[in-house]
Amino acid sequence: MRKVLIITYYFPPAGGAGVQRTLKFVKYLREFGWEPVVLTAKNADYPAMDETLLQEVPEGVVVYRAPLFEPYRLYRRFTGKPMDQSTDMATLTASPDHEKKWQERLSEFIRAGFFVPDARMAWRGPAVRLGAQILKQNDISIILSSAPPYTTHLIARKLARMTGLPWVADFRDSWIGWVSAPQWRPIWARRLEERMERTVLSEADCILSVSRGVQEDLLSRHPHLRDQRWLLLANGYDSEDFVGVPAMAKSERFTLTYTGSLYGRRNPAPLLQALQGMEPELAQRFLVRIVGRVDEAILATIRGSSVRDCFEHIPYVDHRSSIAYLLASDAALLIIDDAAETRGIVTGKVYEYIGAGLPILALAPEGDAAELIRQNHLGLVVSPVDGPALQAALLRLLAERSKVRQRAESAEKFDRRNLTGQLAHILNAAVMDKSR
């Protein structure tokens, strides 16, 4: 078997959406003639933890962990934030009119000006050194890096330069100015980040992206780099995740389930308003279940609503439990905030919803996610600002509740095993092209 060195920050025991793509590649690559060797972080400050995912790493797969300094622990101490608070939620849920303490303002300036490309930049040195040892001790044929964080691509770039090995750069998100990245940087930091992005896109032998929106956003800053190296490889679902999941009792009410985080503009306010606009008896026929991390401000809004009894919040649970909640639902809820920068986003949960065989109610602007749902007949797409259309969609789903639900025929192309087969084909081609 050929070996591929996979460089990823998010790997079990990390939980959440960011870990799934790389984990499933590692799980299935052996079936397609590739032995994965993983380089990840040691004692990382992950937003969520899920020890159960360690069970999905195949026996015998070697996982190396390079130490890193996590600035977020220092940030919490400096700003007086709880040490157990997830920093991504603390940042993304901050209200625009929130009066920040001087410690927060200084910390954000330091992050924007000096932590380039991201807060994991200090991991680069230890990971490169460990990566060089791995390459000496193993007959590695190719390097695959997965971002964000974008430091992973810089580690791979350095190792590829040192060895001449082919390198595949996988983008789960775009880079500069993307939703979760700093929207502002001082001029010197922005220039450095632009150079980093440009060299990664110039030097990678193959560039993967999870959606066309991510690909086009990257190319919008580097149109001269558009060539045959750019490939789409979607996210997906693992059919094995749905086998043997303990049955959970279904509610008598029509249950819409959202899995994942809710914060800032990504919130269920349109759904709240739609239910408030219904007759109380009709609204009570619906149950909106949110499984995951939710901004306290959103929870407070729900609690203060006249339809608060139509909502249920389940704090973060492991991946298997999350799927159990999905399978006990009548429909899956997708929320993408209506903003230009989010229209290229296709969140990983969409594919999990597909795997569950549930109709999707998407509160989303026109974009990649809406196109995916419509083209594959996966559910209903409603603009977040169209209240009457949302009410009509809810009533339509309620009327069709008795229909037998099953996974759509078009879903098979999103199975993680099939997607890993596509990745293996890409790795084979990249190695062959490099050897010519």
One Martini backbone bead per residue (centre of mass of N, CA, C, O) as a GRO file, in nm:
protein
  436
    1MET     BB    1   0.096   0.036   0.021
    2ARG     BB    2   0.040   0.346   0.007
    3LYS     BB    3   0.137   0.660   0.155
    4VAL     BB    4  -0.032   0.914   0.356
    5LEU     BB    5   0.010   1.238   0.471
    6ILE     BB    6  -0.197   1.371   0.729
    7ILE     BB    7  -0.280   1.715   0.787
    8THR     BB    8  -0.439   1.785   1.106
    9TYR     BB    9  -0.605   1.938   1.366
   10TYR     BB   10  -0.873   1.784   1.333
   11PHE     BB   11  -0.894   1.522   1.576
   12PRO     BB   12  -0.926   1.277   1.759
   13PRO     BB   13  -1.111   1.404   2.029
   14ALA     BB   14  -1.247   1.574   1.844
   15GLY     BB   15  -1.527   1.760   1.769
   16GLY     BB   16  -1.746   1.806   1.528
   17ALA     BB   17  -1.735   1.898   1.194
   18GLY     BB   18  -1.417   1.926   1.130
   19VAL     BB   19  -1.346   1.606   1.170
   20GLN     BB   20  -1.501   1.421   0.962
   21ARG     BB   21  -1.356   1.421   0.690
   22THR     BB   22  -1.077   1.306   0.777
   23LEU     BB   23  -1.170   1.061   0.936
   24LYS     BB   24  -1.308   0.916   0.690
   25PHE     BB   25  -1.062   0.887   0.522
   26VAL     BB   26  -0.907   0.713   0.725
   27LYS     BB   27  -1.120   0.483   0.741
   28TYR     BB   28  -1.121   0.417   0.395
   29LEU     BB   29  -0.839   0.411   0.239
   30ARG     BB   30  -0.758   0.108   0.247
   31GLU     BB   31  -0.978   0.017   0.031
   32PHE     BB   32  -0.782   0.204  -0.191
   33GLY     BB   33  -0.456   0.164  -0.129
   34TRP     BB   34  -0.429   0.342   0.147
   35GLU     BB   35  -0.205   0.462   0.402
   36PRO     BB   36  -0.257   0.633   0.684
   37VAL     BB   37  -0.080   0.923   0.813
   38VAL     BB   38  -0.093   1.113   1.113
   39LEU     BB   39  -0.087   1.475   1.166
   40THR     BB   40  -0.127   1.631   1.482
   41ALA     BB   41  -0.242   1.751   1.781
   42LYS     BB   42  -0.137   1.834   2.112
   43ASN     BB   43  -0.342   1.945   2.338
   44ALA     BB   44  -0.589   2.078   2.224
   45ASP     BB   45  -0.827   2.361   2.190
   46TYR     BB   46  -1.119   2.247   2.159
   47PRO     BB   47  -1.454   2.326   2.124
   48ALA     BB   48  -1.490   2.004   2.101
   49MET     BB   49  -1.567   1.678   2.244
   50ASP     BB   50  -1.515   1.318   2.116
   51GLU     BB   51  -1.420   1.011   2.219
   52THR     BB   52  -1.584   0.816   2.024
   53LEU     BB   53  -1.411   0.874   1.757
   54LEU     BB   54  -1.165   0.688   1.819
   55GLN     BB   55  -1.315   0.421   1.716
   56GLU     BB   56  -1.273   0.507   1.394
   57VAL     BB   57  -0.986   0.442   1.412
   58PRO     BB   58  -0.798   0.234   1.273
   59GLU     BB   59  -0.623  -0.025   1.327
   60GLY     BB   60  -0.277   0.084   1.300
   61VAL     BB   61  -0.300   0.374   1.283
   62VAL     BB   62  -0.082   0.636   1.266
   63VAL     BB   63  -0.052   0.888   1.532
   64TYR     BB   64   0.070   1.207   1.534
   65ARG     BB   65   0.175   1.451   1.797
   66ALA     BB   66   0.211   1.790   1.804
   67PRO     BB   67   0.302   2.042   1.977
   68LEU     BB   68   0.127   2.331   2.127
   69PHE     BB   69   0.037   2.669   2.142
   70GLU     BB   70  -0.250   2.801   2.313
   71PRO     BB   71  -0.382   3.126   2.322
   72TYR     BB   72  -0.673   3.092   2.446
   73ARG     BB   73  -0.596   3.050   2.740
   74LEU     BB   74  -0.469   3.328   2.774
   75TYR     BB   75  -0.715   3.492   2.683
   76ARG     BB   76  -0.902   3.416   2.916
   77ARG     BB   77  -0.733   3.529   3.144
   78PHE     BB   78  -0.702   3.827   3.036
   79THR     BB   79  -1.038   3.867   3.000
   80GLY     BB   80  -1.208   3.683   3.215
   81LYS     BB   81  -1.288   3.422   3.101
   82PRO     BB   82  -1.396   3.127   3.096
   83MET     BB   83  -1.208   2.833   3.074
   84ASP     BB   84  -1.469   2.663   2.940
   85GLN     BB   85  -1.490   2.852   2.704
   86SER     BB   86  -1.562   2.884   2.384
   87THR     BB   87  -1.400   3.093   2.168
   88ASP     BB   88  -1.572   3.088   1.914
   89MET     BB   89  -1.835   3.172   2.055
   90ALA     BB   90  -1.735   3.434   2.188
   91THR     BB   91  -1.676   3.572   1.914
   92LEU     BB   92  -1.942   3.511   1.730
   93THR     BB   93  -2.154   3.630   1.967
   94ALA     BB   94  -2.082   3.910   1.951
   95SER     BB   95  -2.201   4.209   1.977
   96PRO     BB   96  -2.172   4.501   1.801
   97ASP     BB   97  -2.261   4.678   2.078
   98HIS     BB   98  -2.037   4.571   2.237
   99GLU     BB   99  -1.847   4.667   2.511
  100LYS     BB  100  -1.521   4.646   2.513
  101LYS     BB  101  -1.258   4.561   2.661
  102TRP     BB  102  -0.931   4.632   2.653
  103GLN     BB  103  -0.846   4.334   2.643
  104GLU     BB  104  -1.011   4.262   2.390
  105ARG     BB  105  -0.895   4.469   2.193
  106LEU     BB  106  -0.601   4.381   2.217
  107SER     BB  107  -0.639   4.084   2.140
  108GLU     BB  108  -0.758   4.137   1.854
  109PHE     BB  109  -0.511   4.287   1.746
  110ILE     BB  110  -0.310   4.059   1.783
  111ARG     BB  111  -0.453   3.854   1.610
  112ALA     BB  112  -0.461   4.029   1.344
  113GLY     BB  113  -0.138   4.114   1.343
  114PHE     BB  114   0.021   3.821   1.451
  115PHE     BB  115  -0.191   3.584   1.377
  116VAL     BB  116  -0.034   3.432   1.105
  117PRO     BB  117  -0.313   3.292   0.985
  118ASP     BB  118  -0.340   3.190   1.292
  119ALA     BB  119  -0.355   3.064   1.624
  120ARG     BB  120  -0.166   2.801   1.508
  121MET     BB  121   0.128   2.900   1.430
  122ALA     BB  122   0.303   2.755   1.664
  123TRP     BB  123   0.275   2.463   1.526
  124ARG     BB  124   0.463   2.462   1.281
  125GLY     BB  125   0.742   2.381   1.388
  126PRO     BB  126   0.681   2.107   1.532
  127ALA     BB  127   0.539   1.979   1.282
  128VAL     BB  128   0.777   1.987   1.086
  129ARG     BB  129   0.973   1.820   1.255
  130LEU     BB  130   0.791   1.570   1.275
  131GLY     BB  131   0.741   1.536   0.972
  132ALA     BB  132   1.035   1.479   0.893
  133GLN     BB  133   1.053   1.216   1.057
  134ILE     BB  134   0.825   1.065   0.920
  135LEU     BB  135   0.953   1.070   0.631
  136LYS     BB  136   1.205   0.901   0.717
  137GLN     BB  137   1.030   0.644   0.844
  138ASN     BB  138   0.852   0.672   0.579
  139ASP     BB  139   0.693   0.573   0.271
  140ILE     BB  140   0.597   0.851   0.134
  141SER     BB  141   0.395   0.971  -0.147
  142ILE     BB  142   0.201   1.189   0.006
  143ILE     BB  143   0.038   1.504   0.076
  144LEU     BB  144  -0.227   1.599   0.315
  145SER     BB  145  -0.417   1.897   0.368
  146SER     BB  146  -0.635   2.049   0.624
  147ALA     BB  147  -0.866   2.330   0.599
  148PRO     BB  148  -0.901   2.447   0.879
  149PRO     BB  149  -0.627   2.551   0.966
  150TYR     BB  150  -0.378   2.710   0.764
  151THR     BB  151  -0.120   2.594   0.892
  152THR     BB  152  -0.133   2.318   0.754
  153HIS     BB  153  -0.037   2.424   0.473
  154LEU     BB  154   0.241   2.529   0.570
  155ILE     BB  155   0.349   2.258   0.656
  156ALA     BB  156   0.318   2.117   0.381
  157ARG     BB  157   0.487   2.312   0.215
  158LYS     BB  158   0.754   2.258   0.359
  159LEU     BB  159   0.766   1.947   0.311
  160ALA     BB  160   0.752   1.964   0.002
  161ARG     BB  161   1.010   2.129  -0.035
  162MET     BB  162   1.204   1.921   0.107
  163THR     BB  163   1.104   1.653  -0.085
  164GLY     BB  164   0.903   1.671  -0.353
  165LEU     BB  165   0.631   1.602  -0.282
  166PRO     BB  166   0.324   1.561  -0.325
  167TRP     BB  167   0.037   1.803  -0.293
  168VAL     BB  168  -0.272   1.825  -0.107
  169ALA     BB  169  -0.516   2.085  -0.084
  170ASP     BB  170  -0.772   2.115   0.164
  171PHE     BB  171  -1.089   2.296   0.151
  172ARG     BB  172  -1.348   2.364   0.377
  173ASP     BB  173  -1.256   2.658   0.348
  174SER     BB  174  -1.180   2.945   0.300
  175TRP     BB  175  -0.995   3.235   0.371
  176ILE     BB  176  -0.986   3.534   0.317
  177GLY     BB  177  -1.259   3.669   0.487
  178TRP     BB  178  -1.396   3.457   0.607
  179VAL     BB  179  -1.626   3.402   0.839
  180SER     BB  180  -1.397   3.291   1.069
  181ALA     BB  181  -1.221   3.522   0.987
  182PRO     BB  182  -1.057   3.796   0.981
  183GLN     BB  183  -1.184   4.099   0.853
  184TRP     BB  184  -0.935   4.239   0.993
  185ARG     BB  185  -0.613   4.387   0.909
  186PRO     BB  186  -0.327   4.490   0.904
  187ILE     BB  187  -0.139   4.551   0.636
  188TRP     BB  188   0.096   4.355   0.705
  189ALA     BB  189  -0.083   4.106   0.762
  190ARG     BB  190  -0.235   4.093   0.494
  191ARG     BB  191   0.011   4.057   0.311
  192LEU     BB  192   0.105   3.794   0.437
  193GLU     BB  193  -0.154   3.632   0.388
  194GLU     BB  194  -0.157   3.662   0.082
  195ARG     BB  195   0.111   3.515   0.037
  196MET     BB  196   0.030   3.249   0.159
  197GLU     BB  197  -0.208   3.187  -0.025
  198ARG     BB  198  -0.053   3.203  -0.295
  199THR     BB  199   0.161   2.977  -0.240
  200VAL     BB  200  -0.031   2.748  -0.191
  201LEU     BB  201  -0.180   2.771  -0.473
  202SER     BB  202   0.088   2.741  -0.642
  203GLU     BB  203   0.224   2.462  -0.507
  204ALA     BB  204   0.005   2.286  -0.529
  205ASP     BB  205  -0.090   1.994  -0.706
  206CYS     BB  206  -0.369   2.005  -0.543
  207ILE     BB  207  -0.714   2.145  -0.521
  208LEU     BB  208  -0.949   2.126  -0.273
  209SER     BB  209  -1.314   2.148  -0.247
  210VAL     BB  210  -1.645   2.142  -0.109
  211SER     BB  211  -1.709   2.394  -0.302
  212ARG     BB  212  -1.763   2.637  -0.533
  213GLY     BB  213  -1.757   2.878  -0.341
  214VAL     BB  214  -1.474   2.829  -0.232
  215GLN     BB  215  -1.323   2.828  -0.499
  216GLU     BB  216  -1.413   3.114  -0.603
  217ASP     BB  217  -1.301   3.277  -0.369
  218LEU     BB  218  -1.005   3.209  -0.417
  219LEU     BB  219  -1.000   3.295  -0.727
  220SER     BB  220  -1.075   3.600  -0.690
  221ARG     BB  221  -0.758   3.653  -0.593
  222HIS     BB  222  -0.645   3.415  -0.826
  223PRO     BB  223  -0.709   3.392  -1.150
  224HIS     BB  224  -0.421   3.291  -1.263
  225LEU     BB  225  -0.471   2.989  -1.108
  226ARG     BB  226  -0.652   2.872  -1.316
  227ASP     BB  227  -0.680   2.512  -1.335
  228GLN     BB  228  -0.650   2.156  -1.320
  229ARG     BB  229  -0.605   2.142  -0.994
  230TRP     BB  230  -0.909   2.193  -0.957
  231LEU     BB  231  -1.129   2.036  -0.712
  232LEU     BB  232  -1.420   1.863  -0.629
  233LEU     BB  233  -1.504   1.757  -0.277
  234ALA     BB  234  -1.738   1.664  -0.100
  235ASN     BB  235  -1.918   1.617   0.141
  236GLY     BB  236  -2.067   1.382   0.390
  237TYR     BB  237  -2.176   1.053   0.469
  238ASP     BB  238  -2.203   0.777   0.701
  239SER     BB  239  -2.375   0.488   0.686
  240GLU     BB  240  -2.261   0.356   0.954
  241ASP     BB  241  -2.382   0.574   1.155
  242PHE     BB  242  -2.693   0.439   1.112
  243VAL     BB  243  -2.602   0.181   1.259
  244GLY     BB  244  -2.730   0.089   1.566
  245VAL     BB  245  -2.903   0.311   1.664
  246PRO     BB  246  -3.066   0.405   1.919
  247ALA     BB  247  -3.380   0.424   1.987
  248MET     BB  248  -3.605   0.703   1.973
  249ALA     BB  249  -3.860   0.863   2.078
  250LYS     BB  250  -4.130   1.000   1.931
  251SER     BB  251  -4.304   1.265   1.878
  252GLU     BB  252  -4.625   1.386   1.825
  253ARG     BB  253  -4.477   1.605   1.712
  254PHE     BB  254  -4.344   1.797   1.477
  255THR     BB  255  -3.997   1.736   1.410
  256LEU     BB  256  -3.736   1.970   1.419
  257THR     BB  257  -3.383   1.931   1.345
  258TYR     BB  258  -3.089   2.076   1.488
  259THR     BB  259  -2.736   2.050   1.416
  260GLY     BB  260  -2.530   2.245   1.615
  261SER     BB  261  -2.448   2.576   1.582
  262LEU     BB  262  -2.561   2.891   1.740
  263TYR     BB  263  -2.502   3.229   1.608
  264GLY     BB  264  -2.584   3.526   1.566
  265ARG     BB  265  -2.713   3.514   1.246
  266ARG     BB  266  -2.733   3.208   1.328
  267ASN     BB  267  -3.077   3.187   1.362
  268PRO     BB  268  -3.433   3.112   1.456
  269ALA     BB  269  -3.610   3.372   1.415
  270PRO     BB  270  -3.797   3.305   1.169
  271LEU     BB  271  -3.933   3.062   1.312
  272LEU     BB  272  -4.043   3.211   1.551
  273GLN     BB  273  -4.224   3.406   1.386
  274ALA     BB  274  -4.393   3.192   1.236
  275LEU     BB  275  -4.519   3.065   1.496
  276GLN     BB  276  -4.641   3.332   1.610
  277GLY     BB  277  -4.835   3.362   1.343
  278MET     BB  278  -4.994   3.138   1.457
  279GLU     BB  279  -5.202   2.944   1.580
  280PRO     BB  280  -5.152   2.802   1.878
  281GLU     BB  281  -5.250   2.512   1.805
  282LEU     BB  282  -5.065   2.486   1.556
  283ALA     BB  283  -4.785   2.548   1.677
  284GLN     BB  284  -4.802   2.296   1.885
  285ARG     BB  285  -4.736   2.080   1.647
  286PHE     BB  286  -4.447   2.187   1.702
  287LEU     BB  287  -4.089   2.084   1.714
  288VAL     BB  288  -3.786   2.246   1.803
  289ARG     BB  289  -3.468   2.093   1.778
  290ILE     BB  290  -3.163   2.171   1.951
  291VAL     BB  291  -2.833   2.032   1.878
  292GLY     BB  292  -2.610   2.213   2.076
  293ARG     BB  293  -2.453   2.507   2.045
  294VAL     BB  294  -2.576   2.811   2.214
  295ASP     BB  295  -2.644   3.118   2.235
  296GLU     BB  296  -2.770   3.285   2.503
  297ALA     BB  297  -2.934   3.500   2.344
  298ILE     BB  298  -3.109   3.297   2.191
  299LEU     BB  299  -3.230   3.154   2.436
  300ALA     BB  300  -3.362   3.408   2.556
  301THR     BB  301  -3.556   3.460   2.320
  302ILE     BB  302  -3.708   3.195   2.341
  303ARG     BB  303  -3.800   3.220   2.641
  304GLY     BB  304  -3.961   3.506   2.564
  305SER     BB  305  -4.159   3.347   2.404
  306SER     BB  306  -4.482   3.230   2.315
  307VAL     BB  307  -4.319   2.959   2.171
  308ARG     BB  308  -4.122   2.804   2.372
  309ASP     BB  309  -4.268   2.513   2.369
  310CYS     BB  310  -4.149   2.461   2.060
  311PHE     BB  311  -3.874   2.433   2.218
  312GLU     BB  312  -3.553   2.246   2.217
  313HIS     BB  313  -3.256   2.199   2.419
  314ILE     BB  314  -2.953   2.022   2.333
  315PRO     BB  315  -2.674   1.978   2.434
  316TYR     BB  316  -2.387   1.870   2.366
  317VAL     BB  317  -2.316   1.577   2.178
  318ASP     BB  318  -2.244   1.307   2.050
  319HIS     BB  319  -2.260   1.183   1.737
  320ARG     BB  320  -2.456   0.945   1.788
  321SER     BB  321  -2.671   1.110   1.940
  322SER     BB  322  -2.731   1.307   1.714
  323ILE     BB  323  -2.847   1.089   1.523
  324ALA     BB  324  -3.076   0.995   1.704
  325TYR     BB  325  -3.231   1.262   1.688
  326LEU     BB  326  -3.274   1.257   1.386
  327LEU     BB  327  -3.428   0.975   1.370
  328ALA     BB  328  -3.661   1.125   1.566
  329SER     BB  329  -3.754   1.278   1.309
  330ASP     BB  330  -3.923   1.459   1.037
  331ALA     BB  331  -3.702   1.694   1.014
  332ALA     BB  332  -3.454   1.912   0.886
  333LEU     BB  333  -3.255   2.190   0.996
  334LEU     BB  334  -3.150   2.477   0.808
  335ILE     BB  335  -2.906   2.748   0.877
  336ILE     BB  336  -2.846   3.042   0.672
  337ASP     BB  337  -2.731   3.334   0.655
  338ASP     BB  338  -2.814   3.645   0.497
  339ALA     BB  339  -2.517   3.655   0.309
  340ALA     BB  340  -2.276   3.685   0.082
  341GLU     BB  341  -2.049   3.507   0.243
  342THR     BB  342  -2.263   3.240   0.267
  343ARG     BB  343  -2.334   3.130  -0.036
  344GLY     BB  344  -2.079   2.909  -0.039
  345ILE     BB  345  -2.216   2.738   0.180
  346VAL     BB  346  -2.178   2.382   0.288
  347THR     BB  347  -2.266   2.221   0.535
  348GLY     BB  348  -2.213   1.917   0.684
  349LYS     BB  349  -2.511   1.864   0.785
  350VAL     BB  350  -2.649   1.816   0.516
  351TYR     BB  351  -2.536   1.521   0.479
  352GLU     BB  352  -2.655   1.403   0.735
  353TYR     BB  353  -2.944   1.450   0.649
  354ILE     BB  354  -2.930   1.270   0.404
  355GLY     BB  355  -2.857   1.007   0.560
  356ALA     BB  356  -3.137   1.019   0.729
  357GLY     BB  357  -3.382   1.078   0.520
  358LEU     BB  358  -3.459   1.381   0.542
  359PRO     BB  359  -3.628   1.647   0.518
  360ILE     BB  360  -3.539   1.977   0.420
  361LEU     BB  361  -3.529   2.284   0.601
  362ALA     BB  362  -3.424   2.584   0.441
  363LEU     BB  363  -3.269   2.873   0.574
  364ALA     BB  364  -3.176   3.029   0.273
  365PRO     BB  365  -2.993   3.152   0.045
  366GLU     BB  366  -2.882   3.189  -0.246
  367GLY     BB  367  -2.687   2.893  -0.336
  368ASP     BB  368  -2.525   2.605  -0.283
  369ALA     BB  369  -2.731   2.477  -0.089
  370ALA     BB  370  -2.989   2.530  -0.250
  371GLU     BB  371  -2.897   2.378  -0.503
  372LEU     BB  372  -2.857   2.100  -0.377
  373ILE     BB  373  -3.150   2.056  -0.277
  374ARG     BB  374  -3.298   2.092  -0.546
  375GLN     BB  375  -3.142   1.895  -0.742
  376ASN     BB  376  -3.199   1.642  -0.515
  377HIS     BB  377  -3.471   1.649  -0.369
  378LEU     BB  378  -3.442   1.730  -0.027
  379GLY     BB  379  -3.647   1.989  -0.018
  380LEU     BB  380  -3.681   2.310   0.136
  381VAL     BB  381  -3.651   2.655   0.027
  382VAL     BB  382  -3.610   2.950   0.235
  383SER     BB  383  -3.622   3.261   0.298
  384PRO     BB  384  -3.554   3.426   0.595
  385VAL     BB  385  -3.754   3.686   0.497
  386ASP     BB  386  -4.005   3.472   0.432
  387GLY     BB  387  -4.266   3.417   0.622
  388PRO     BB  388  -4.499   3.291   0.450
  389ALA     BB  389  -4.321   3.066   0.322
  390LEU     BB  390  -4.253   2.929   0.590
  391GLN     BB  391  -4.535   2.855   0.677
  392ALA     BB  392  -4.600   2.686   0.425
  393ALA     BB  393  -4.373   2.478   0.469
  394LEU     BB  394  -4.469   2.370   0.740
  395LEU     BB  395  -4.749   2.273   0.641
  396ARG     BB  396  -4.645   2.078   0.428
  397LEU     BB  397  -4.486   1.892   0.616
  398LEU     BB  398  -4.724   1.815   0.795
  399ALA     BB  399  -4.901   1.688   0.563
  400GLU     BB  400  -4.638   1.479   0.489
  401ARG     BB  401  -4.573   1.294   0.741
  402SER     BB  402  -4.684   1.001   0.639
  403LYS     BB  403  -4.458   0.962   0.471
  404VAL     BB  404  -4.223   0.766   0.344
  405ARG     BB  405  -3.889   0.755   0.449
  406GLN     BB  406  -3.590   0.790   0.242
  407ARG     BB  407  -3.313   0.763   0.089
  408ALA     BB  408  -3.196   0.909  -0.165
  409GLU     BB  409  -3.063   0.814  -0.462
  410SER     BB  410  -2.858   1.068  -0.471
  411ALA     BB  411  -2.691   1.002  -0.199
  412GLU     BB  412  -2.456   0.804  -0.273
  413LYS     BB  413  -2.243   1.026  -0.366
  414PHE     BB  414  -2.217   1.111  -0.035
  415ASP     BB  415  -2.061   0.881   0.049
  416ARG     BB  416  -1.769   0.841   0.213
  417ARG     BB  417  -1.661   0.598   0.060
  418ASN     BB  418  -1.689   0.719  -0.224
  419LEU     BB  419  -1.519   0.976  -0.168
  420THR     BB  420  -1.259   0.820  -0.099
  421GLY     BB  421  -1.228   0.700  -0.377
  422GLN     BB  422  -1.181   0.973  -0.513
  423LEU     BB  423  -0.931   1.048  -0.352
  424ALA     BB  424  -0.755   0.810  -0.444
  425HIS     BB  425  -0.755   0.896  -0.739
  426ILE     BB  426  -0.615   1.168  -0.687
  427LEU     BB  427  -0.358   1.055  -0.561
  428ASN     BB  428  -0.267   0.884  -0.799
  429ALA     BB  429  -0.247   1.118  -1.005
  430ALA     BB  430  -0.042   1.294  -0.848
  431VAL     BB  431   0.188   1.087  -0.843
  432MET     BB  432   0.210   1.045  -1.147
  433ASP     BB  433   0.261   1.340  -1.231
  434LYS     BB  434   0.524   1.378  -1.056
  435SER     BB  435   0.691   1.133  -1.205
  436ARG     BB  436   0.721   1.267  -1.504
   0.00000   0.00000   0.00000
